[in-house]
Structures are given as C-alpha cells and as structure tokens.
Amino acid sequence: MHLITIAWRNLKRHGLRTGIALLAVAAVVLIVIFSRGFVKSLTESSFRLYIDNMYGHVRITTEEYALREMLLPLDHMMDGFNSAGISSMVEELEQHSSVRYVMPRVRFGAMASRDDDMVRMMGIGIDVQRERTYGALAEDISSGRMIKEGNEILVGSGLMEDLKAEVGDRVTLVFSDAFQSLRGRTFQIVGVRDSGVSDLDNVIFYVPLDTAQDMLWLDDEASELLVYTYSTDTTEALLADMRTLLHEQGSDEYLAVPWNQANPFVEMYSEMDNIMFAAYLLFVVMGTIVVVSTLTMIVRERTAEIGMMSALGLSSREIMGVFILEGFFIGVIGSLIGSAVGGLLTLYYSQAGFYVEAFDMFTSEADILIEPVFYLSFSMENLVFSFIMGTVVVTLASFLPAFKAAKLEPVDALHYGDD
C-alpha cells in the first residue's frame, strides 16, 4: 500500500505529462474499439450477403461448372443422384439433421435492347416457395411483389434503371438455351429488388425455377444447390455430411464447397480477425511510446529522489515496483476513458449507421459484396478486450523505465541531484 501511495502521488505531481499519457492511451484504446466494431460489422454483413445470395453454407455444383462458372455454362448442370432429377436430390439432402433447407438455382446470361443499347444481365431461376419461406430475397423488394409463376420477373433496382422500365412493364430478353440456340421471351416485371449492393441490384433478375428450366431446355436440373444449416458454426459438420452423402451416392462429379472457401475475398475476410489483431496491438504499442517517454523523463528528473529512496532503505525491487505501478495506473485510467468513449461511439453508430461512399466505389470495381451502410457491432466483449489489451501493454511497457530507475546507484543518484 505504501508503494501504491507513492506511485499515485507521483502521477499527480506531474499532472500535465500524466494527462498527455492518459490521452494517448485513451486514444489508441478508442481506435481499437471502433476498429474492431467496424471490422466485425463489415465481415458479418458481407458473410451474410455471400451466404444468402451466392454460396449458402455449403454450395454443391458439378466440378466442370465450378471451373467455367464465369461463363454461366448450361452444359454442366446437376441432374440429381443417378440422374433422378434435382427435386429428389433436394428432398434427400433435407432429410439430414444438419440441413435446414436447400435452395436449387439456375444461373444464365441474358440481354435486352433499350434505346439502341444492349443491356447485359444475369438471370437466376429460383424456387419461389422456398424463397418465400426461407430466403432473404423477399425482404429486399422495394416495390411491386414477389414473382409467383410463369413469365414474371423480379428485377434489381439498378438494372431497372438501365432498362428504363417500371413495375408492370414488359421486357423481351434474349438468351442462349442449353443447346446454344439463341432464343427470346417476353416477361412482365412484377417487382423490384433493392438490396443496396450494386453487384446484386445492377445485373441480376429472378424468374421462377420451372420457367427457367423450360426456357433453357433443361429438365429437372440446376446450376447449383445452396445448402443451409442452422448457423455458420455448424458449417463443418454440414460439409462433412454432404461430402459423405455425395460419395455414398457415387456422385463424385459433384463438388461441395463451404461458404468460407468459395471466394478469395471471403477467405480473406475469414482471416481478418487474425490480421487485425496485429494491427490493434500495433496501435496500442504506438500509444505506449508516449507513456514510456513520460516515465523515462520522470526517472531523469527524479534521479536524486530515487537515490534518496534507495538510501532510506527501499530496495531496487521496490523502486521498480513504484514505476510499474505508475505505468499500471496510466494504463488502467487511460484504457477506462478510451473504453467509455469508444463504447459510446460504437453504440451510437450501431444504431444510426453511416454510409461510406469510398467502399461503394471500391466494391463496385472489385466485385465484392458489401452493404453500403454500416452498423457498427457493439459488444461488451469488445470493450473488455480493448481495456485489458491497453492496460496490459502499457504496464509491460513501463518495465523499461522502471528497470532503469531500479538500476541507479544511490551514491551516483544523490550526486546527480547535487549537480
């Protein structure tokens, strides 16, 4: 307790320097809290978009389709187990306890002519009933309604602008079928999807699955099956079940890929926590430079006092303890201030959100699914993690000036004071 009293008194004696050190620690802890909330929000929202729209928790395709996916081929479709049809395959998959539901889809390319300009787009044939029951598609409809059957299409908001059309209009699309024959069909636009993600809204339209199969001369076939489980945490168990089933059915031409390995950017996102931990640590270390500098200057100014303390019987270990306690107090108070301010800031933006135009421009060029409005992730875990990191790193950093103080010889220190 005596050492604690000395350390606390010394901090108050150097109020300006202590205040600067506290602000430095508070600033870096605030940055860590805000950055962690931002990164977690970014990854979670992006993961949800990829899982809902592109890959499910596990995506099943043919190996050849996966290799040529960018070309949207129609000659490497899935036709179920032993060519029994995709419908029976879906039913069999959903009998597994790890499977929540399955979304069969057909992807194909199409074009439309508007004012002498060709508008290129991608069509997706969807199981309407399953989308209504499980999917996120219906939640994004900004006007009109969900497609039901026949020649009805749901169009992305950006694509709708390119087509210069409105809900209720008819549009004729040109496409190639499974036999590479050029065909055309007229559809009625019944709804508009506005997900806020340009890569989805600017190029994609949706038709009923049976309509897509009919117009493309496909039987009971699909480009892919998006298999969903109950959470991302059970993806590995789902993947193991799917691969085992495919092997048992002799469907080695089918490929099951988990969502976090289906795209290079998604894989990068999955590793972002590990990458960012080093960045968070670097932020805190940068803040501790001010603390180390402050304590080092205090050691120099108090050289004579340190000599007196040693002459009065304080051991080197106790002198070192005084300076470590000073660093500990700076770490605790600074981290507490940073956690409080950072917590309030992330709490506000977790509710208000904010739009980052730079991200929207970047993602439109890089073909990355990211929502344009971010709602920071607020959690007590983030505050506790950042507080502990700030306190521990600052305390450890104080060992260097504390060691220098403890190594001073009493006679030399007292003589330094006389000079």
TALIN-V30093 format. One record per residue. N is the residue number from 1. PHI is phi in whole degrees, -180 to 180 (none if undefined). OMEGA is omega in degrees with one decimal (NA if undefined). Layout:
N&PHI&OMEGA + N&PHI&OMEGA
//
This chain:
1&none&179.1 + 2&-64&178.7 + 3&-65&178.2 + 4&-62&179.7 + 5&-62&179.3 + 6&-62&-178.0 + 7&-62&-179.0 + 8&-66&178.6 + 9&-64&-179.6 + 10&-63&178.4 + 11&-63&-179.7 + 12&-71&178.7 + 13&-70&-180.0 + 14&-116&-171.6 + 15&-60&-176.6 + 16&-66&-179.5 + 17&-66&177.5 + 18&-63&178.9 + 19&-63&178.8 + 20&-63&179.1 + 21&-64&178.3 + 22&-62&179.9 + 23&-64&179.5 + 24&-64&178.8 + 25&-65&179.8 + 26&-61&-178.1 + 27&-65&-177.1 + 28&-71&176.7 + 29&-66&175.8 + 30&-60&179.8 + 31&-62&179.7 + 32&-62&-179.4 + 33&-63&-179.6 + 34&-65&-178.3 + 35&-65&179.6 + 36&-64&177.4 + 37&-64&179.9 + 38&-69&-177.3 + 39&-65&179.7 + 40&-64&177.1 + 41&-63&-179.8 + 42&-61&-177.2 + 43&-68&-178.0 + 44&-64&-179.7 + 45&-68&178.9 + 46&-68&177.5 + 47&-58&-179.0 + 48&-63&179.0 + 49&-64&179.6 + 50&-65&-179.2 + 51&-67&-177.0 + 52&-71&-169.4 + 53&-109&-170.0 + 54&-120&-165.7 + 55&-126&-169.5 + 56&60&171.6 + 57&-82&172.0 + 58&-138&178.2 + 59&-109&178.6 + 60&-114&175.6 + 61&-140&169.3 + 62&-83&-179.4 + 63&-62&-179.7 + 64&-66&178.5 + 65&-63&-179.6 + 66&-61&179.9 + 67&-71&-175.0 + 68&-113&-171.5 + 69&-58&-178.1 + 70&-61&-179.3 + 71&-88&-177.2 + 72&50&-176.9 + 73&-70&177.4 + 74&-112&-177.9 + 75&-105&176.5 + 76&-135&-177.6 + 77&-84&173.0 + 78&-92&179.8 + 79&-121&175.4 + 80&88&177.1 + 81&-75&179.1 + 82&55&178.2 + 83&60&-179.1 + 84&-86&179.2 + 85&105&-176.5 + 86&-71&-178.4 + 87&-63&179.3 + 88&-69&177.6 + 89&-66&177.9 + 90&-61&179.9 + 91&-62&-179.3 + 92&-69&178.5 + 93&-63&-175.8 + 94&-74&175.3 + 95&-78&179.8 + 96&-78&-177.4 + 97&-66&-179.8 + 98&-80&-176.9 + 99&-97&175.3 + 100&-88&175.2 + 101&-163&-178.2 + 102&-129&178.2 + 103&-114&173.1 + 104&-80&-179.3 + 105&-143&173.0 + 106&-122&178.6 + 107&-108&-179.4 + 108&-155&179.2 + 109&-93&179.5 + 110&-154&178.1 + 111&-141&174.1 + 112&-143&-179.6 + 113&-105&177.1 + 114&-138&177.9 + 115&52&177.9 + 116&67&176.3 + 117&-111&176.8 + 118&-93&178.4 + 119&-101&179.4 + 120&-92&-176.0 + 121&-155&176.3 + 122&-124&176.2 + 123&-99&176.2 + 124&-128&174.1 + 125&-83&-174.4 + 126&-123&171.5 + 127&-78&-170.8 + 128&-60&-177.4 + 129&-64&179.0 + 130&-68&177.6 + 131&-63&178.1 + 132&-64&-174.3 + 133&-80&-171.0 + 134&-117&-168.0 + 135&-75&178.9 + 136&-96&-174.8 + 137&-61&-175.5 + 138&-63&-178.2 + 139&-69&-175.8 + 140&-95&-178.1 + 141&-72&-176.3 + 142&-92&176.4 + 143&-155&-176.3 + 144&78&-175.9 + 145&-145&176.7 + 146&-73&175.9 + 147&-64&179.3 + 148&-117&-176.9 + 149&-161&175.1 + 150&67&-174.0 + 151&-90&174.9 + 152&-113&178.7 + 153&-132&172.6 + 154&-109&-170.0 + 155&-117&174.7 + 156&-63&-173.7 + 157&-63&178.4 + 158&-68&177.4 + 159&-66&178.1 + 160&-61&177.9 + 161&-67&178.8 + 162&-64&179.5 + 163&-79&-177.7 + 164&52&-176.2 + 165&-121&176.8 + 166&-132&176.8 + 167&-59&-177.4 + 168&103&179.0 + 169&-72&174.9 + 170&-109&-179.8 + 171&-137&178.8 + 172&-100&-178.5 + 173&-108&176.8 + 174&-112&-175.7 + 175&-155&175.2 + 176&-103&179.4 + 177&-90&-176.6 + 178&-66&178.9 + 179&-100&179.2 + 180&65&176.5 + 181&-93&179.6 + 182&-80&-177.4 + 183&-134&178.0 + 184&-140&176.7 + 185&-153&-179.6 + 186&-99&-178.6 + 187&-122&173.0 + 188&-105&177.9 + 189&-79&-177.4 + 190&-111&-178.7 + 191&-163&-180.0 + 192&-125&175.3 + 193&-98&176.6 + 194&-127&-179.1 + 195&-86&-175.5 + 196&85&-179.3 + 197&-110&-172.8 + 198&-61&-178.7 + 199&-64&176.0 + 200&-93&-171.3 + 201&-79&-172.8 + 202&-90&-172.1 + 203&-133&-168.8 + 204&-111&168.3 + 205&-129&-173.4 + 206&-127&176.8 + 207&-131&175.0 + 208&-59&-176.6 + 209&-60&-178.5 + 210&-67&175.7 + 211&-67&178.7 + 212&-62&179.4 + 213&-63&-179.7 + 214&-68&-175.5 + 215&-71&-178.4 + 216&-97&-177.8 + 217&60&174.6 + 218&-108&174.3 + 219&-81&178.2 + 220&-81&-173.0 + 221&-129&178.4 + 222&-151&175.9 + 223&-72&-172.6 + 224&-159&170.6 + 225&-121&175.0 + 226&-96&-175.9 + 227&-102&-176.5 + 228&-114&172.7 + 229&-110&-171.7 + 230&-89&176.0 + 231&-166&178.6 + 232&-64&-178.7 + 233&-67&-178.0 + 234&-103&-179.7 + 235&-62&-177.5 + 236&-62&178.2 + 237&-66&177.5 + 238&-63&-179.4 + 239&-61&179.4 + 240&-62&178.5 + 241&-64&-177.9 + 242&-67&-179.6 + 243&-67&176.8 + 244&-64&-179.7 + 245&-64&179.1 + 246&-61&179.3 + 247&-68&-179.7 + 248&-64&-179.9 + 249&-84&-179.7 + 250&71&-178.6 + 251&-99&-177.3 + 252&-72&176.7 + 253&-79&178.3 + 254&-90&-175.1 + 255&-121&177.3 + 256&-107&-176.2 + 257&-127&177.2 + 258&-72&-175.6 + 259&-59&-175.3 + 260&-84&174.8 + 261&-124&-173.4 + 262&-89&-174.8 + 263&-150&-178.6 + 264&-58&-179.6 + 265&-69&177.4 + 266&-66&177.1 + 267&-62&178.6 + 268&-65&177.4 + 269&-59&-177.4 + 270&-63&-179.7 + 271&-95&-173.1 + 272&-65&179.0 + 273&-59&179.4 + 274&-67&179.8 + 275&-66&-175.9 + 276&-71&178.1 + 277&-58&177.8 + 278&-64&178.5 + 279&-66&178.6 + 280&-61&-179.7 + 281&-62&178.8 + 282&-64&177.5 + 283&-57&-177.8 + 284&-66&178.7 + 285&-61&177.7 + 286&-61&178.2 + 287&-68&-178.4 + 288&-73&177.0 + 289&-59&178.0 + 290&-64&179.7 + 291&-64&179.7 + 292&-61&178.9 + 293&-62&179.7 + 294&-63&-179.0 + 295&-66&178.9 + 296&-65&178.0 + 297&-65&178.9 + 298&-65&178.3 + 299&-60&-179.5 + 300&-64&-178.1 + 301&-69&-175.5 + 302&-106&-178.0 + 303&-60&179.3 + 304&-64&179.4 + 305&-64&178.1 + 306&-64&177.0 + 307&-62&178.3 + 308&-64&178.4 + 309&-60&-179.6 + 310&-69&-179.6 + 311&-67&-179.5 + 312&-83&172.4 + 313&116&178.0 + 314&-72&179.5 + 315&-77&177.6 + 316&-59&179.6 + 317&-64&-180.0 + 318&-72&176.9 + 319&-62&177.3 + 320&-62&179.0 + 321&-62&179.1 + 322&-61&-177.4 + 323&-72&175.7 + 324&-66&177.0 + 325&-64&177.0 + 326&-62&176.7 + 327&-63&178.3 + 328&-62&179.3 + 329&-61&178.3 + 330&-62&179.4 + 331&-63&-177.9 + 332&-66&-176.5 + 333&-67&179.4 + 334&-62&179.5 + 335&-67&178.6 + 336&-66&177.4 + 337&-64&179.7 + 338&-62&179.4 + 339&-66&-179.9 + 340&-66&-179.1 + 341&-68&179.1 + 342&-63&178.0 + 343&-63&178.8 + 344&-65&-179.2 + 345&-66&180.0 + 346&-69&177.0 + 347&-63&179.1 + 348&-63&-177.4 + 349&-75&173.4 + 350&-72&179.1 + 351&-104&-177.9 + 352&-84&-176.9 + 353&69&174.6 + 354&-153&-176.5 + 355&-98&179.8 + 356&-114&-176.2 + 357&-64&-179.1 + 358&-61&178.9 + 359&-66&-179.6 + 360&-63&178.5 + 361&-68&-178.1 + 362&-67&-175.6 + 363&-68&178.8 + 364&-67&178.4 + 365&-85&-172.8 + 366&-95&178.2 + 367&61&179.5 + 368&-117&178.4 + 369&-87&177.0 + 370&-140&178.0 + 371&-70&-177.2 + 372&-74&178.9 + 373&-111&-177.8 + 374&-105&172.0 + 375&-115&-175.0 + 376&-58&178.3 + 377&-86&177.9 + 378&-105&178.3 + 379&-154&176.2 + 380&-67&177.9 + 381&-59&178.7 + 382&-64&-179.2 + 383&-66&-179.1 + 384&-65&179.2 + 385&-58&-176.8 + 386&-68&177.8 + 387&-62&-179.0 + 388&-65&179.7 + 389&-60&180.0 + 390&-61&-178.2 + 391&-64&-176.2 + 392&-65&-176.9 + 393&-66&179.4 + 394&-65&179.2 + 395&-63&178.9 + 396&-64&-178.7 + 397&-67&-178.8 + 398&-74&-179.8 + 399&-64&-176.7 + 400&-65&177.5 + 401&-64&177.9 + 402&-65&178.6 + 403&-66&178.5 + 404&-64&179.1 + 405&-65&-177.5 + 406&-69&-176.1 + 407&-85&-179.4 + 408&-67&175.9 + 409&-77&-177.2 + 410&-55&-177.4 + 411&-64&179.6 + 412&-64&-179.2 + 413&-65&178.7 + 414&-66&177.5 + 415&-64&177.5 + 416&-60&179.9 + 417&-70&178.6 + 418&-68&178.5 + 419&-66&NA
//
